[in-house]
Amino acid sequence: MEIPRLNAVIGALENGGTAFTSFTTADVDAALAMSVAKYDGVVFEMEHNPWDVRALRDCFQYMLNRRQIVTSGSLAPQVTPMVRIPPNGDEKNQWLAKQALDLGAYGIVWPHISNVEQARNAVAACRYPRMPSAPLYEPAGLRGDGPTAAARYWGLTQQEYYTRADVWPLNPKGEILVILMIEDTQGIANLSDILTQVPGVAVVLIGEGDLSQELGYPRQYDHPVVREAMGKIVATCQKHNVPVGHPHVDSANVERVIADGYRFLMAAPVRSYAALEKGRQLAGRS
């Protein structure tokens, strides 16, 4: 049986399009609301919120809708669930990514990635090990084997899950997104090396808040110095053909954000639907 694309964010990005997502808390009511919105994906925010795997598991289950599965004729969730984990890149806490993936997450957002070593760890933590002679060996996988819950959540057999539980775009059949947050000047300086030396990075998401703090203009997102730094990230990503994400999209800036070349748009929940509707229209997806 040919399994169609399960990750809607990849479906939007792999043909050169724009993906629309949002952060949300690991709360059942929020999960229910997001599950029927017109987003491609949702990122459960657990960097600045408590790491609660039971709440995350419940949210994943409430994202499922049996009527939607039947009417769509696909196992793919309407809105793809992903997770931002707590550790900074230099902490290399692979176990947090493993737990989220083992629950069925389709992507991991890694905060504060500043160099090649941290980026390689992020990708490796989302991959199962394989022999050095195997195709697509690097970055060598570090993920521990415990697929039962994730395979059930995805609606696949374990063997089917193994064929799809790899990182895209390194593996074209992969359904897992590795999203690296670049949020300091060291990360900007090393970004070209990261994208050259570490295959498997799906999206680079700019961390405007922390970047603006370091630059001396905290949360002044439109300050010329902050905008210039963000522009460097966009230019580097475009040079390496890697989609770049903007984490603070609203109805006032979405037109500029799309024009600037961002392809992974995150709308703040309090004003998400206005930004989402306008952004989809501007991207030709209304």
C-alpha positions as CSV (number, residue, x, y, z in Angstrom):
1,M,0.0,0.0,0.0
2,E,1.4,3.4,-1.0
3,I,1.3,5.7,2.0
4,P,0.6,9.3,1.1
5,R,2.4,12.3,2.6
6,L,1.5,12.5,6.3
7,N,3.2,15.7,7.3
8,A,1.2,18.7,6.0
9,V,4.0,21.1,6.6
10,I,6.3,19.1,4.4
11,G,3.5,18.9,1.8
12,A,3.4,22.7,1.7
13,L,7.2,23.2,1.6
14,E,8.4,20.4,-0.7
15,N,6.8,22.1,-3.7
16,G,8.2,25.5,-2.9
17,G,5.1,26.7,-1.1
18,T,4.5,28.5,2.2
19,A,3.6,26.7,5.4
20,F,1.4,28.2,8.1
21,T,1.9,27.2,11.7
22,S,1.5,28.6,15.2
23,F,2.7,28.0,18.7
24,T,0.3,26.7,21.3
25,T,0.3,25.5,24.9
26,A,0.1,21.8,25.7
27,D,-3.6,22.2,26.7
28,V,-6.4,20.0,25.5
29,D,-8.7,22.9,24.7
30,A,-6.0,24.5,22.7
31,A,-5.3,21.3,20.8
32,L,-9.0,20.9,20.0
33,A,-9.1,24.4,18.6
34,M,-6.0,24.1,16.6
35,S,-7.0,20.7,15.1
36,V,-9.7,22.3,13.0
37,A,-7.9,25.5,12.1
38,K,-6.5,26.1,8.6
39,Y,-2.9,25.7,9.7
40,D,-0.6,23.2,8.2
41,G,1.0,22.5,11.6
42,V,1.1,23.5,15.2
43,V,4.1,23.6,17.5
44,F,3.4,22.7,21.2
45,E,5.5,25.2,23.1
46,M,7.5,23.4,25.9
47,E,10.6,25.5,26.0
48,H,9.2,28.1,28.2
49,N,6.4,26.0,29.6
50,P,6.8,22.9,31.8
51,W,7.9,19.6,30.1
52,D,4.7,17.6,30.6
53,V,4.7,14.5,28.4
54,R,1.3,13.3,29.7
55,A,-0.3,16.6,28.7
56,L,1.5,16.4,25.3
57,R,0.2,12.9,24.8
58,D,-3.3,14.0,25.5
59,C,-3.0,16.9,23.1
60,F,-1.8,14.6,20.3
61,Q,-4.8,12.4,20.8
62,Y,-7.2,15.3,20.8
63,M,-5.7,16.5,17.5
64,L,-7.2,13.4,15.9
65,N,-10.7,13.4,14.4
66,R,-12.2,10.2,13.1
67,R,-14.6,12.1,10.8
68,Q,-11.8,14.0,9.3
69,I,-9.8,10.8,8.7
70,V,-12.8,9.1,7.0
71,T,-13.8,12.1,4.8
72,S,-10.2,12.8,3.7
73,G,-9.4,9.2,3.0
74,S,-6.0,9.7,4.5
75,L,-4.2,8.9,7.8
76,A,-2.6,12.4,7.7
77,P,-3.8,14.7,10.5
78,Q,-5.5,17.9,9.3
79,V,-3.0,19.9,11.3
80,T,0.5,18.4,11.9
81,P,1.6,18.3,15.6
82,M,5.2,19.3,16.4
83,V,7.0,20.2,19.6
84,R,9.5,22.9,20.7
85,I,11.7,21.2,23.3
86,P,13.3,23.0,26.3
87,P,17.1,22.6,26.0
88,N,19.5,25.0,24.3
89,G,21.6,23.5,21.5
90,D,24.7,23.1,23.6
91,E,22.8,21.0,26.2
92,K,22.3,18.2,23.7
93,N,19.4,16.6,25.5
94,Q,18.5,14.1,22.9
95,W,16.1,12.3,25.4
96,L,13.5,15.2,25.1
97,A,13.4,14.8,21.3
98,K,13.1,11.1,21.7
99,Q,10.2,11.3,24.1
100,A,8.3,13.7,21.8
101,L,9.0,11.6,18.7
102,D,8.0,8.4,20.6
103,L,4.6,10.0,21.3
104,G,4.1,10.7,17.6
105,A,5.5,14.2,17.0
106,Y,6.2,15.0,13.3
107,G,8.8,17.6,14.0
108,I,11.1,19.0,16.7
109,V,12.0,22.7,17.1
110,W,15.5,23.0,18.6
111,P,16.2,26.3,20.4
112,H,19.5,28.2,20.4
113,I,21.5,26.3,17.7
114,S,24.8,28.2,17.3
115,N,27.3,25.9,15.6
116,V,27.7,22.8,13.4
117,E,28.2,20.4,16.3
118,Q,24.9,21.4,17.9
119,A,23.1,21.2,14.6
120,R,24.4,17.8,13.9
121,N,23.3,16.6,17.3
122,A,19.8,17.9,16.6
123,V,19.4,16.0,13.4
124,A,21.0,12.9,14.7
125,A,18.7,12.8,17.7
126,C,15.7,12.6,15.3
127,R,17.1,9.6,13.4
128,Y,17.4,5.9,14.2
129,P,20.9,4.4,14.0
130,R,22.0,2.5,10.9
131,M,25.1,0.9,9.7
132,P,27.8,3.2,8.2
133,S,27.4,1.4,4.9
134,A,23.7,2.3,4.7
135,P,22.5,5.0,2.4
136,L,22.0,8.4,3.9
137,Y,24.1,7.5,7.0
138,E,25.1,10.9,8.1
139,P,24.2,12.5,10.5
140,A,24.5,9.1,12.3
141,G,21.3,8.4,14.2
142,L,21.0,8.6,18.0
143,R,17.3,8.0,18.6
144,G,16.5,5.0,20.8
145,D,14.2,2.3,19.5
146,G,10.7,2.5,21.0
147,P,8.2,3.0,18.1
148,T,5.0,1.4,19.4
149,A,3.1,4.5,20.5
150,A,4.3,6.6,17.5
151,A,3.4,3.9,15.0
152,R,0.0,3.6,16.5
153,Y,-0.5,7.3,16.4
154,W,0.6,7.6,12.8
155,G,-1.7,4.7,11.9
156,L,1.1,2.6,10.5
157,T,2.7,-0.8,11.2
158,Q,6.0,-0.7,12.9
159,Q,7.9,-1.5,9.7
160,E,5.9,1.2,7.8
161,Y,6.7,3.6,10.6
162,Y,10.4,2.9,10.3
163,T,10.4,3.7,6.6
164,R,8.8,7.1,7.2
165,A,10.3,8.0,10.6
166,D,13.3,9.8,9.1
167,V,14.2,13.4,8.5
168,W,13.0,15.3,5.5
169,P,14.4,16.5,3.1
170,L,17.5,14.3,3.6
171,N,15.2,11.3,3.1
172,P,12.5,12.2,0.6
173,K,10.1,9.7,2.2
174,G,10.8,11.1,5.7
175,E,8.0,12.7,7.7
176,I,10.0,14.3,10.5
177,L,11.0,17.9,10.5
178,V,14.2,19.2,12.2
179,I,13.7,22.9,12.7
180,L,16.7,24.8,14.0
181,M,16.3,28.1,15.8
182,I,19.0,30.6,15.0
183,E,18.8,33.3,17.7
184,D,22.3,34.7,18.4
185,T,25.1,36.3,16.4
186,Q,27.2,33.1,16.7
187,G,24.5,31.2,15.0
188,I,24.3,33.7,12.2
189,A,28.1,33.6,11.7
190,N,28.0,29.7,11.6
191,L,24.8,29.3,9.6
192,S,26.4,28.8,6.2
193,D,28.7,26.1,7.7
194,I,25.7,24.5,9.4
195,L,23.7,24.3,6.2
196,T,26.7,23.0,4.2
197,Q,27.9,20.4,6.6
198,V,24.7,19.1,8.3
199,P,22.2,17.5,5.9
200,G,18.7,17.0,7.2
201,V,17.8,20.5,8.3
202,A,14.3,21.2,7.1
203,V,13.7,24.8,8.3
204,V,15.7,27.5,10.0
205,L,13.5,29.5,12.4
206,I,14.7,32.9,13.5
207,G,14.5,33.5,17.3
208,E,13.8,37.3,17.1
209,G,13.4,37.7,20.9
210,D,16.8,36.3,22.0
211,L,18.5,37.8,18.9
212,S,17.2,41.2,19.7
213,Q,18.2,40.9,23.3
214,E,21.8,40.2,22.3
215,L,21.8,43.0,19.8
216,G,20.8,45.4,22.5
217,Y,17.2,46.1,21.2
218,P,15.1,43.6,23.1
219,R,11.8,42.8,21.3
220,Q,12.2,45.8,19.0
221,Y,11.6,43.6,16.0
222,D,11.5,46.4,13.5
223,H,14.7,48.1,14.6
224,P,17.1,48.4,11.6
225,V,19.9,46.5,13.5
226,V,17.5,43.6,14.2
227,R,16.0,43.6,10.7
228,E,19.5,43.6,9.2
229,A,20.5,40.5,11.3
230,M,17.4,38.7,10.3
231,G,18.0,39.6,6.7
232,K,21.4,37.9,6.9
233,I,19.7,34.7,8.0
234,V,17.2,34.8,5.2
235,A,19.9,35.4,2.6
236,T,22.0,32.5,3.9
237,C,19.0,30.2,3.9
238,Q,18.0,31.2,0.4
239,K,21.5,30.6,-0.8
240,H,21.3,27.0,0.5
241,N,17.7,26.5,-0.5
242,V,16.5,25.9,3.1
243,P,13.1,27.4,4.1
244,V,13.4,30.1,6.7
245,G,10.7,30.7,9.4
246,H,9.4,33.9,11.0
247,P,8.0,33.4,14.6
248,H,5.9,36.6,15.0
249,V,3.5,37.0,12.1
250,D,0.4,39.1,12.3
251,S,-2.0,40.7,9.9
252,A,0.0,43.9,9.9
253,N,3.4,42.3,8.8
254,V,2.4,39.1,7.0
255,E,2.6,40.7,3.5
256,R,6.1,42.0,4.2
257,V,7.2,38.7,5.8
258,I,6.1,36.8,2.7
259,A,7.7,39.3,0.4
260,D,11.0,39.1,2.4
261,G,11.2,35.4,1.5
262,Y,10.0,33.6,4.7
263,R,8.2,30.3,3.9
264,F,7.5,29.0,7.4
265,L,5.1,31.4,9.0
266,M,4.1,31.3,12.7
267,A,1.2,33.4,13.8
268,A,0.8,34.4,17.4
269,P,-2.3,32.6,18.8
270,V,-4.0,35.8,20.1
271,R,-4.2,37.1,16.6
272,S,-3.6,34.0,14.6
273,Y,-6.7,33.7,12.5
274,A,-6.5,37.2,11.0
275,A,-2.8,36.7,10.1
276,L,-3.6,33.1,8.9
277,E,-6.4,34.1,6.5
278,K,-4.5,37.1,5.1
279,G,-1.3,35.1,4.7
280,R,-3.0,32.2,3.0
281,Q,-4.6,34.6,0.6
282,L,-1.3,36.3,-0.2
283,A,0.4,32.9,-0.7
284,G,-2.4,31.8,-3.1
285,R,-3.8,29.2,-0.7
286,S,-7.1,30.8,0.3
